[in-house]
């Protein structure tokens, strides 16, 4: 975080399970295009990590007026965002960072395309001032992180 701004990274160029690649539209990415899948009950684990339940969400303060909000949906899907009073932005890696010690596979579902993402080739860097969202023009390469090393579609029947 820089001052009161929040910086996150969201997938831009992705590869799907069928081998096709796509450059995702920034507006779609910022609208909450991604769902995570964690086929374990995360509620107790996240409560032990400082999350509190409020309005159907698990919330954890991040400092500078920001909080991480995680919603656990039917079927083990997870939706996450970082929010202040005035602004919110969907996130992927921040949520995974809080549960990877109980489920260490990152499964990212593109709800617009209806497919699992198996690789992220580059990212949007999103700078979120407390009052509005701005996508920084610069695109960065793949993040070197544990999250991307375990990115895969889930091994569950469809």
URUR-V891204 format. One record per pair of residues at least 12 apart in sequence whose C-alpha atoms are under 10 Angstrom apart, sorted by sequence separation. I is the first residue (numbers start at 1). J is the second residue. If there is no record, write none. Layout:
i/j
I/J
I/J
//
This chain:
i/j
11/23
12/24
13/25
46/58
47/59
57/69
58/70
59/71
68/80
69/81
70/82
79/91
80/92
82/94
106/118
124/136
125/137
126/138
11/24
12/25
46/59
47/60
56/69
57/70
58/71
68/81
69/82
79/92
80/93
81/94
82/95
93/106
124/137
125/138
126/139
10/24
11/25
12/26
43/57
46/60
56/70
57/71
58/72
67/81
68/82
69/83
78/92
80/94
81/95
92/106
124/138
125/139
11/26
43/58
54/69
56/71
57/72
67/82
68/83
80/95
92/107
123/138
124/139
125/140
10/26
42/58
51/67
53/69
55/71
56/72
57/73
66/82
67/83
68/84
79/95
80/96
92/108
123/139
124/140
12/29
51/68
52/69
53/70
56/73
66/83
67/84
78/95
122/139
123/140
124/141
11/29
51/69
53/71
65/83
66/84
67/85
78/96
122/140
123/141
10/29
51/70
65/84
66/85
69/88
121/140
122/141
123/142
10/30
62/82
64/84
65/85
68/88
70/90
121/141
122/142
123/143
59/80
61/82
62/83
63/84
65/86
66/87
67/88
68/89
69/90
70/91
120/141
121/142
122/143
57/79
58/80
59/81
60/82
61/83
62/84
66/88
68/90
69/91
120/142
121/143
11/34
57/80
59/82
61/84
68/91
119/142
120/143
10/34
46/70
59/83
70/94
71/95
69/94
70/95
68/94
69/95
43/70
68/95
121/148
43/71
120/148
43/72
78/107
119/148
42/72
77/107
78/108
118/148
119/149
41/72
77/108
78/109
119/150
120/151
77/109
118/150
119/151
118/151
119/152
38/72
42/76
117/151
118/152
119/153
37/72
40/75
41/76
91/126
116/151
117/152
118/153
36/72
37/73
39/75
40/76
42/78
116/152
117/153
118/154
36/73
38/75
39/76
40/77
89/126
116/153
35/73
37/75
38/76
39/77
89/127
115/153
116/154
37/76
38/77
39/78
89/128
36/76
37/77
38/78
88/128
106/146
107/147
35/76
36/77
37/78
87/128
88/129
105/146
106/147
107/148
35/77
36/78
37/79
87/129
88/130
104/146
105/147
106/148
35/78
36/79
86/129
87/130
88/131
89/132
104/147
105/148
106/149
107/150
108/151
109/152
34/78
35/79
36/80
84/128
86/130
87/131
88/132
89/133
105/149
106/150
107/151
108/152
109/153
34/79
35/80
83/128
84/129
85/130
86/131
87/132
88/133
104/149
105/150
106/151
107/152
108/153
109/154
33/79
34/80
82/128
84/130
85/131
86/132
87/133
100/146
104/150
105/151
106/152
107/153
108/154
32/79
51/98
83/130
84/131
100/147
104/151
105/152
106/153
107/154
32/80
105/153
106/154
107/155
32/81
46/95
49/98
97/146
105/154
49/99
96/146
97/147
100/150
96/147
46/98
93/145
45/98
46/99
93/146
94/147
45/99
93/147
35/90
36/91
92/147
93/148
6/62
34/90
35/91
36/92
42/98
43/99
45/101
46/102
32/89
33/90
34/91
35/92
36/93
42/99
45/102
6/64
30/88
31/89
32/90
33/91
34/92
38/96
4/63
5/64
6/65
30/89
31/90
32/91
36/95
37/96
40/99
4/64
5/65
6/66
29/89
30/90
32/92
36/96
42/102
1/62
3/64
4/65
5/66
29/90
30/91
38/99
41/102
42/103
1/63
2/64
4/66
29/91
38/100
40/102
41/103
1/64
40/103
38/102
39/103
66/130
1/66
38/103
65/130
37/103
38/104
39/105
64/130
38/105
37/105
38/106
39/107
37/106
38/107
36/106
37/107
38/108
36/107
37/108
35/107
36/108
37/109
34/107
35/108
36/109
8/82
34/108
35/109
36/110
7/82
33/108
34/109
35/110
6/82
33/109
34/110
35/111
6/83
33/110
34/111
6/84
32/110
33/111
34/112
5/84
32/111
33/112
4/84
10/90
11/91
32/112
33/113
34/114
36/116
8/89
9/90
10/91
11/92
29/110
35/116
6/88
7/89
8/90
9/91
10/92
11/93
34/116
6/89
8/91
9/92
10/93
29/112
34/117
8/92
9/93
28/112
8/93
9/94
8/94
16/108
16/109
16/110
30/124
29/124
14/110
21/117
30/126
11/108
16/113
18/115
20/117
16/114
17/115
18/116
19/117
21/119
22/120
23/121
26/124
16/115
17/116
18/117
19/118
21/120
22/121
23/122
24/123
25/124
15/115
16/116
17/117
18/118
19/119
21/121
23/123
24/124
26/126
15/116
16/117
17/118
14/116
15/117
16/118
17/119
14/117
15/118
16/119
30/133
14/118
15/119
16/120
30/134
14/119
15/120
30/135
11/117
13/119
14/120
15/121
13/120
14/121
11/119
12/120
13/121
14/122
27/135
11/120
12/121
13/122
14/123
26/135
10/120
11/121
12/122
13/123
11/122
12/123
13/124
10/122
11/123
12/124
9/122
10/123
11/124
12/125
9/123
10/124
11/125
8/123
9/124
10/125
39/154
8/124
9/125
10/126
37/153
38/154
8/125
9/126
37/154
39/156
7/125
8/126
9/127
7/126
8/127
6/126
7/127
8/128
6/127
7/128
5/127
6/128
7/129
5/128
6/129
4/128
5/129
6/130
2/127
4/129
5/130
1/127
2/128
3/129
4/130
5/131
9/135
13/139
1/128
2/129
3/130
4/131
5/132
6/133
7/134
8/135
12/139
5/133
7/135
11/139
12/140
13/141
7/136
11/140
12/141
13/142
9/139
11/141
12/142
9/140
11/142
11/143
9/142
9/143
17/152
16/152
17/153
16/153
//
